[in-house]
Every structure is written in structure tokens, then in C-alpha cells.
Amino acid sequence: MSRILGIAPLRSFVAVADCGGFQRAATSLHLTQGAVSQHVRRLESTLGRALVERDGRGSRFTSDGEALLTRARRILAAHDETLQAFDVTPSLSLVVGSTEHAAAQLLPGLSAALAATFPGHQLRFRIDRGAQLRSGLTEGRIDLALLLGPPGDPGARPVGELPLTWYSAPGWRRPPAGAPIPLVAFDAPCALRSRALETFAEHRLPAEVGCEAANLAGVEAAVRAGLGVGLMATFGQPLAGLVVRDDLPLPQPLPLSVQPRRGLPARVISDATEALAGLL
């Protein structure tokens, strides 16, 4: 029987602890859940000890599993440091999620900033709604997400603010006093939609959502068609076929925050936060 602890099984074992389960560990390592389970069984066979046990619908580490976890972290750290000492770059990936509004103007600079910060990583991006990005973080499919609105998680870190601007079609006319202002907005829940309605309410201007869209292209198309005004983040960059509305109340900018998945190394989180804050 082999008595060798392999690096791959140890990495899977640590990922189970850091990510909070076998499925999330598999997602973060880009493996199948069966492969991660097999890695853990291989460690158990090598050591002759049970490392993980059932706990209701989930699982938990045994006392031997907890003891191995401490040693596994040291082994992996020594392994990775040895590779670096010989200028061997391990194969690493970083999946970054962003909402459409944050990505529309920030993605070129964001990509360059992260590439410079993590030269040894393969960068992948996921553009989606905030709710889907948060699910991706929970499930381990996304490592970091750039999200609109106040940090909703204790692990999230603020990185700056996103200025907002009202847009309409060139021929659109503001309704007479007392008539509701038609708004084009993302489907709820949406931080931009909420900020638009809050801004009108704060200035005691009646407003109603006259058109909803699931994505940024849909919002822009509806505004361009004259169905209402839209609140968007463009960093002052003009949008083809749309005009800025200076006759509407100025909205407060939306905070931007970076939220990491569970188990992402603290150094990666701090470096990414610094890079994004510098960009903004």
C-alpha cells in the first residue's frame, strides 16, 4: 500500500475546509465532486484513519482530520514556496465577477490592473447580475466579485464609488409638474433601480417604472426608444443615441465593494482590493 501523501489530494482536502464542503471545493479547484471525494478517500487509505464523517446532510472533519489539516497547510505552503524559489510558476486561476454597469467602463482597466497584480494567474471574468454573482461566490464558482451597493457581507471590502448619470432619448420631454416620470430600470432587485427611485422620492418627484429589462443592453435600448429615463454609470463617457439629463435631481454615487469567496487567500483579497481601489 502506498504511504505517500500526494499534493493534489492534500490540496483538495484543504479546499474542502476552506470552501465549506466537497461541491464548493470541487468548483474552486475546477474538479468534479467525485474527484475531490476520491482524493480524501486516498488520504484516509494512506493514513488508515477516518478524516471526514457525516454530519446530518453535510460532513465535518474528525479529530484526525483537523490534525491533518494543520499539517496539510504547512506541506502545501512549503511545496508552493519551493516552486517559487526555482522560478516555477504554479498553474493558478482567478475568476472575477462584475455587474454590467461596473464592467461596462471599468473592464479594460480592471483587466490590466489585475493582470499586473497577478502575473502568475489565468484571469477569467463573469459578467452577471449581483444576485447571481453572490450565488457564484457562495458556490465557489467565482473567486472575487465587484458589486454595487454597500458591502452586504462582513468579508466585503469597499474600493470606491460609481458616479451615476440620467440619460434619455434626444427627443424625450419631461412630463409636466405632478405627472409621474417614466423610468427604465433593471429587474428588481437592483441597486441602480433602488437609487433612481430613492432620488425621485427624496425630491418629492412622482415616478413609475414604465419599462424593465434584464440586462444593460435592454435598458439602453428602451431609453433610446423614448420609453423613459434611465440611471446609468458611464464615467462621463457618451452613449450613442442618448443625451444626459441635467434637469433631473443629481443622484448620489453608488459604493463599490469587492467580495471574496470563502477560503480565498487573504493575500489575494488584499492585493485585488488595492488594485481596484487604485483603478477607481
C-alpha positions in Angstrom: 0.0 0.0 0.0 1.3 3.5 -0.9 2.2 5.6 2.1 2.8 8.8 0.1 0.6 11.9 0.7 0.1 13.4 -2.7 0.0 17.2 -3.2 -3.3 17.0 -5.2 -5.2 15.1 -2.5 -3.9 17.4 0.1 -4.9 20.5 -1.9 -8.4 19.0 -2.3 -8.6 18.3 1.4 -7.7 21.8 2.4 -10.2 23.2 -0.2 -13.0 21.2 1.5 -12.2 23.0 4.7 -11.7 26.5 3.1 -14.7 26.3 0.8 -17.1 24.6 3.3 -17.9 21.4 1.5 -17.0 18.9 -1.2 -19.0 20.5 -4.0 -17.7 24.0 -3.4 -14.2 22.7 -3.1 -14.6 20.9 -6.5 -15.9 24.1 -8.1 -13.0 26.2 -6.8 -10.4 23.6 -8.0 -12.2 23.0 -11.3 -12.6 19.3 -10.5 -15.6 17.1 -10.2 -17.1 16.4 -6.7 -16.2 12.7 -7.3 -12.6 13.6 -7.8 -12.4 15.6 -4.6 -14.1 12.7 -2.7 -11.6 10.3 -4.2 -8.7 12.4 -3.1 -10.0 12.5 0.5 -10.5 8.7 0.5 -7.0 8.2 -0.8 -5.7 10.2 2.2 -7.8 8.1 4.5 -6.4 4.9 3.0 -2.8 6.2 3.2 -3.2 7.2 6.9 -5.5 4.4 7.9 -7.7 7.0 9.7 -11.2 8.4 9.0 -10.7 12.1 8.2 -14.3 13.2 7.4 -17.6 12.0 8.8 -21.2 12.6 8.1 -22.9 15.4 10.0 -26.6 15.5 9.1 -26.8 16.4 5.4 -23.3 17.6 5.4 -19.9 16.5 6.7 -17.3 17.5 9.2 -13.7 16.7 10.0 -12.8 14.1 12.6 -10.1 14.9 15.2 -7.6 13.2 12.9 -8.9 15.3 10.0 -8.4 18.5 12.0 -4.9 17.4 12.8 -4.1 16.6 9.2 -5.5 20.0 8.1 -2.9 21.9 10.1 -0.1 19.8 8.6 -1.5 19.9 5.1 -1.4 23.7 5.1 2.3 23.6 6.0 3.1 21.0 3.4 1.3 22.9 0.6 2.9 26.2 1.7 6.4 24.6 1.6 5.6 23.0 -1.8 4.5 26.3 -3.3 7.4 28.2 -1.8 9.8 25.6 -3.3 8.3 26.1 -6.8 8.6 29.9 -6.5 12.3 29.6 -5.3 13.1 27.8 -8.6 11.0 30.3 -10.6 8.4 27.7 -11.4 5.0 29.3 -11.5 2.2 27.1 -10.4 -0.9 26.9 -12.5 -3.3 29.3 -10.8 -6.6 30.9 -11.9 -8.7 33.8 -10.6 -12.4 34.1 -11.6 -13.6 37.7 -11.2 -17.3 38.6 -11.4 -18.7 42.0 -12.1 -22.1 43.6 -12.6 -22.7 45.0 -16.1 -22.6 48.7 -15.0 -19.3 48.2 -13.2 -17.8 46.3 -16.1 -19.0 48.5 -18.9 -16.5 51.2 -18.2 -14.1 49.5 -15.8 -13.4 46.2 -17.5 -10.4 47.3 -19.7 -8.6 49.0 -16.8 -9.8 46.2 -14.4 -8.3 43.5 -16.6 -5.0 45.3 -16.9 -4.8 46.1 -13.2 -5.4 42.5 -12.1 -3.1 41.1 -14.8 -0.3 43.3 -13.4 -1.2 42.3 -9.8 -1.5 38.6 -10.5 1.0 37.8 -13.3 1.0 34.1 -12.5 -2.8 33.7 -12.7 -5.1 32.9 -15.5 -7.8 35.5 -15.3 -11.4 34.8 -16.2 -14.3 37.2 -16.0 -18.0 36.6 -15.4 -20.5 39.5 -16.1 -23.9 39.0 -14.4 -26.5 40.4 -12.1 -25.5 41.0 -8.5 -27.7 38.2 -7.1 -26.2 35.7 -9.5 -22.6 36.8 -8.6 -23.3 36.4 -4.9 -24.6 32.9 -5.6 -21.4 32.2 -7.6 -19.3 33.3 -4.6 -21.3 31.0 -2.2 -21.0 28.1 -4.5 -17.3 28.7 -5.2 -17.7 29.3 -8.9 -16.4 32.9 -8.6 -13.3 34.0 -6.5 -13.9 37.7 -6.3 -16.9 39.9 -7.3 -17.1 43.6 -7.9 -20.6 44.6 -6.6 -22.7 47.7 -6.5 -24.1 49.0 -3.2 -23.0 48.9 0.4 -21.0 45.8 1.4 -23.5 43.2 2.3 -21.0 40.7 3.7 -18.6 41.0 6.6 -15.8 39.9 4.2 -16.5 42.5 1.6 -14.2 45.5 1.2 -15.1 48.9 -0.2 -13.0 50.0 -3.2 -14.6 53.3 -4.3 -17.8 54.9 -5.7 -19.6 54.7 -9.1 -20.9 58.1 -10.3 -24.4 57.9 -11.8 -26.0 59.9 -14.7 -29.5 60.3 -16.0 -30.0 59.6 -19.7 -32.9 59.9 -22.2 -33.5 59.8 -25.9 -32.8 63.1 -27.6 -36.5 63.9 -28.2 -37.8 62.8 -24.8 -39.6 65.5 -22.9 -40.0 65.6 -19.1 -43.7 65.2 -18.1 -45.5 68.3 -16.7 -45.4 69.0 -12.9 -47.3 66.4 -10.9 -47.2 63.8 -13.6 -45.0 60.7 -12.9 -41.7 60.5 -14.6 -41.4 57.2 -16.5 -38.3 55.2 -15.5 -36.5 52.5 -17.4 -34.8 50.1 -14.9 -33.3 46.7 -14.3 -35.5 44.0 -12.9 -35.6 44.1 -9.1 -33.6 43.6 -7.0 -31.1 46.2 -8.4 -29.1 48.8 -6.6 -29.4 51.3 -9.6 -33.2 50.8 -9.7 -33.4 51.5 -5.9 -31.1 54.5 -6.2 -33.2 56.0 -9.0 -36.5 55.7 -7.1 -34.9 56.9 -3.9 -33.6 60.0 -5.7 -37.0 60.9 -7.1 -38.6 60.3 -3.7 -36.1 62.5 -1.8 -37.0 65.4 -4.2 -40.7 64.6 -4.0 -41.0 63.8 -7.6 -43.5 61.2 -8.7 -42.0 58.4 -10.7 -43.0 55.0 -12.0 -41.2 52.1 -13.7 -42.5 52.1 -17.2 -40.1 49.5 -18.6 -38.0 46.8 -17.1 -35.1 44.9 -18.6 -32.9 42.0 -17.5 -29.6 43.5 -18.8 -27.8 46.7 -19.7 -28.4 46.4 -23.4 -32.2 46.2 -22.8 -32.1 49.3 -20.6 -30.2 51.3 -23.1 -32.5 50.2 -25.9 -35.6 51.1 -24.0 -34.2 54.6 -23.1 -33.1 55.1 -26.7 -36.7 54.3 -27.8 -38.0 57.1 -25.6 -39.8 54.9 -23.1 -38.4 56.8 -20.1 -35.2 58.0 -18.4 -32.5 55.6 -17.2 -29.9 55.9 -14.5 -26.6 54.6 -15.6 -22.9 54.6 -14.7 -20.8 55.8 -17.6 -17.9 57.8 -16.0 -18.8 60.7 -18.3 -18.4 58.6 -21.5 -21.2 59.4 -24.0 -23.7 56.8 -25.0 -24.6 56.6 -28.7 -28.1 57.9 -29.3 -28.6 59.1 -25.7 -28.4 62.5 -24.0 -27.5 63.5 -20.4 -30.4 64.9 -18.4 -29.3 67.8 -16.3 -32.9 68.7 -15.4 -33.3 65.8 -13.1 -32.1 65.6 -9.5 -28.4 64.6 -9.1 -28.2 61.0 -7.6 -25.7 60.1 -5.0 -23.0 57.7 -6.4 -23.2 54.0 -5.5 -20.4 52.5 -3.4 -18.5 49.6 -5.0 -17.1 46.7 -3.0 -15.1 43.6 -3.6 -16.5 40.4 -2.1 -14.4 37.2 -2.0 -15.5 33.6 -1.9 -14.9 31.7 1.3 -11.4 30.3 1.6 -9.7 32.7 -0.8 -6.2 33.5 0.5 -6.1 36.8 2.4 -3.1 38.0 0.3 -5.2 37.6 -2.9 -8.0 39.6 -1.4 -5.8 42.4 -0.2 -3.9 42.6 -3.5 -7.1 42.7 -5.6 -8.7 45.3 -3.3 -5.6 47.5 -3.6 -5.5 47.2 -7.4 -9.2 48.0 -7.8 -9.1 50.9 -5.3 -6.1 52.3 -7.3 -8.0 52.0 -10.5 -11.0 53.9 -9.2 
